[in-house]
Amino acid sequence: MPIITEAHEFHEENLFVDLRPMLHLPLYLKCEGFNFAGSIKLLSARYMVEAAERSGVLTPGRIIVESSSGNLGVALSIIAASKGYEFVCVMDPRGNPGTRRAIEALGGTVHMVEELPREGGYLGARLNHVKLLCASDDRYFWLNQYANPANAHAHYDRTAAAISRQFPDLRVLFVGAGTTGTLMGCARYFKQRRPWVLVVAIDAVGSVAFGGPPAPRFIPGLGTGVRPPLLDLSIVDDVRMVSEADTIRACRQLARRGFLFGGSTGTVVSGASTWLAHHPDAVRNGCAVAIAPDLGERYLETIYRPGWPAETLGMEEELLAAHPV
């Protein structure tokens, strides 16, 4: 039984869900939300903060500032509270209300960016706000999850290694793309150690990370309005884009089987199941794993609330049930 003194010390990384009875596909789901932050972002946050401390750029009295759609903000709030730092999270209106309240309950401060710029979307607006804060006061320290190598190293070191240990017959790995820290860490690990494993990125329709046209997105988590500096396309074997309607569909179908996951997880499961249905030979004599970044409690007022898809996406409830996962 783990006994901890700091909230960020606990991160369950060996829990997998067998989705074969539900999907009739050889797919396992690595559940990353079982920690005090409720998402995979706790690993990224811990590695980035501790790397900054070791290098001497993050010292007592500095204020951590980061742009986040939500999950990293909660993770950094926990670590800042544990280590005695102030923390400012720059969010936009797509963030879940519960996420903002969690950040504030943990002692963090939220700056909400309301104005949507012509280019770069809300992410561009958040990044501009972060840069203005840092220029205004040298106490602010920006971790910059979008370009920080420690973000990817966390998942090379821990996430990918845990998957490799558990699944010696792995053939395909599905990873959601946001900052691409998880994607790059996992892709680099398998390209170096088990290069026959295909790494498939799952992204949201409307994201520009892989060259697609920008479009409004309403579910926080995956996707980006600015191409991530961490992204190296040479180590990604394929990309699957998922609509927000399919994300909601997948989340609700998983919930009907007792698994309440977040929007990023729904996107990854939807993309993975569609990709596998079109590439059945890719997992012959083996299996596939998808990474579930988050749990679903913070999405109860959005994805899981009847009426929200119609209000936000203009999609009627009956259409969401038409194509189960």
N, C-alpha and C positions, 0 to 999 in steps of 0.2 A: 504494500500500500504506500503510495507516494506521500511524503510529508514535506511541505514547502513552507518557506517564510515570505517569499515574494510571489505575487500573482503571476508574473511572467515566467516563472520557473516550470510551470506545468503545461505540457502540450502533448496530448495523446496523438501519436503518429502511427499506430499499428491497428487501427480500426478500419475494416473494409466491409462493404455491403455487396453481397452476391446478387446482381440484378438479373441473372438468367431466368428465374421463374417469372419475372415481370416482363422482361423484354424479349425473351427467347433468343438472346444473343449472349455470347461468352464475354460478358462485360462485368468488371468489378469496380466499385466506387470507393476511392480512398477518402475517408471523411476527415476533414481538417478543422472542423468547427468546434471540437471538444477541448476548449481551453477557456480562460476567463475573458478573452476578447471575442470569442465566438466565431473566429475565422482563421484562415491560413496566414493572414497578415501579421499575426503575432510573431511568427518566425522572422519575417522580413523586418519588422520594427526592431526586434531585439538585435538582430545582426547589424543593422545600420547604426543603431545607437551605440552598441558596444564597439564597433569599428571606429566610430567618431571619437569615442572616449580614448581608445588605445592610441589613436593618432595625435591626440592632444588638442583637436579643434573644438571638441565639446567639453566644456569645463563648467564647474558650478557657477551659477549666476547668469548663464546664457539661457535664452528662451528658444526652445525647439519650435519651429514652424514648418508645417507641411500642408500641401494641397491633397485633399482626399475626397472621394465620393462617399466615404463613411467608414468602411471596415478598418483601414489603416489608422484613421483618426481615433477609433476606439482603442486599438492596440497601443498606439503611442500615448494615449491618455493613461493607460495602465502603467506603462513603463515610466512615464514622467512622474506619476504619483509615487511609484516605488523608489525612484532614484532622486526625487526632490527637485525636478526641473519644472519650470512653467512650460505650458504647451499651448500653442495657437493652431487650430485647424481651420483651413480655408475650404469651405464647402460651397455648393450651389443648390438651387431649389430642388433638384432631383433627389437629393439625399433623403433617406427615410427619417421622419420626425423622431422615431424612437432612437435612432442612431445619434442624432444631435443631442437628445436628452441624456443618453449614456455618456457621451463625451463630457458634457457639462457636469453630470453627477460625479464623474471621476476627477474633476478639478480642472479640466481643459476649458479653453475659451474658443468659441466658434465665431468666425467671421464669415458671413454669408454674402456671396457674390451674386447680385441680382441681374445685372445687365449682361445680355448675351451679345458678344462682339460679332462682327461680320465674318471673321475668320478665326478658326481655332476652337469655336464652340465654348462651352462653359469651362472646359479644361484650360483653354487659352486665357480666359478671364481669371481663373484661379491662379494660374502661374504668374500673370501680370501683378496680381495683388500680393503674392508672396514676394516678388522682386521689389515691389514698392516698400513693403514692410522692412525687408533686409536693408534697403538703402536708407531708410529713415532712422535706424537704430542698430548699431553694431552688436548689440546683445542678441539679436535674432540670428538663429542658425538654421539654415534650410538643409534638411537631410537629402532632398531631391531624389525621391524614390524612382523617378523616371530614368535617371542616369547613374544611380549609385550601384557600383558593382557588388556591394554587400547584399543588396536585394536579391540578385541572382545567386550569389554564393550560398545564401541560406537554404535554397532549394536544391542546389547541387549537393550540399553537405548533408542535408537531412531528408527532404521530401523524396528526391530521386533514390537515395540510398535505401530508404525504407521500402519503397516499391520494389527495388531490385532484389532485396533480401527475401521478400515475401513471394515473388512471382518469377521463378527461374525460367518459366515458359512464356514470358511476356513477348508479345509480337507487336502490339500497337499501344501507344500511350496518348491519351487525349488531355490537353491542357488548355484552360481558358487563357485568353490574352487580354490583359489590361495594361499595366506598366510593362508587361512581358518579363518580369523578374522570375516568376515561377516557371514560365515557359523556357526561358533561356537557361536557367539553372538545370532544369530537368533534361532539356535537349542536349546541352553540353555533356552532362554526365553520361547519357546513353550513347552519344556519338563517340565518346572516348572509350567506354568500357564494354558496351554491347551494341555495336553499330548496326546490327540487323534489326533492331527495334525501330519501328516507324513512329515518329513524333508528329502528331496532328494537332495544329492549333485550332481552337474554337473561338470565334469572335462574333460580335454582335453586328447585325446589319446596321449600317450608318456609321460604323467606325472606319477610320482612315488608316489604321495601322498597316494593313496589307494592300493598300492602294485603292480601296473601294471609295465610292463617292460619299461625302459626308451627308448625314441626314439626322433629324432629331431623334434622340434616344431618351427614354423616360425611366428605365430601370438602371439604377446605379450598379457599378461593379465592373463588368467586362466592357471592352470597347474604349476608344479614345478619339478625341478630336485633333490630336497632334501625334505624329508618328513617334513612337518611343525610341529614344536614343539607344536603349539597351538591345533593341531588336536586331538579330542577325539572321536574315532569311536563309542563309546557306545551311543552317542546321535544323531547319523546319521542313518536313517532308510533304506536308499538305496543309490546307486551310479549309475550314468549314464555317460558313457564315450562317447565323441563326437569327430569325426574326424575333421580335419581342412577343408576338403572339405565340410562337412556338415555345419560347421560354416559359410563359405563363402556363401553357398547356402541360409542359413537362413537370413543372412544380406542382401543379394541382393533381396530376396523375400519381406522382410519387407520394403526395400527401394522402391520397385515397388508400395507399398501401401502408400508411403509418409513418412515412418518412417526411418530416417537415424541413425542407431545405430552402436555401435562399435563391435569389435570382441568378447569381453566377453559376450555381450548381445546376439549376434548371437548364440554363443555356448549354452547359457542357454536356449534360446527359442527352439533350435533344440532338445536339450536333454529333455526338458519338454514336447514338443509335441509328441516325440516318446514314452516317458514313459507313458503319458496319453493314447495314442492310445492302449497301451498294458495293461493298468489297468483302464478300464472304470468304474469299480465299486468303485474305490477309491474316486471318487468325487460325488457319488450318493447323491442327496439332499444337495449339497454344491458346492464349487468351489476350484480352485487352483490359486496360485499366484507365479509368477516368478520374481526375482529381476534383473532388467536391470542395470548393473553397469556403463555403459558409453554410450556416443554418438559417431557418426560416422565420424565427420570431420577429425580426425587424421588418419583415415584409407583410405582416398581418394586416396593415392598413392600406397596402397597395396590391401586390400580386394576389393575395388570398381574399381580399375583400370583394364581395359581390358588388358589381357596379363600377369598380375602379377601371377595368379594361374599357368599358364603354365610355366612361367619362374622359379617360386619358388617351386611349388609342382609337376610340370610335368603333370598338369591336364588341359585338353582342356575346353574351354569356354562352348561348347555345353553340356558337361557332367554335368556342374554345374547347368544347367537349367532343367536337366532331372527329378529331384525329388524335387518339390517345398515343402516348409514348409506345 
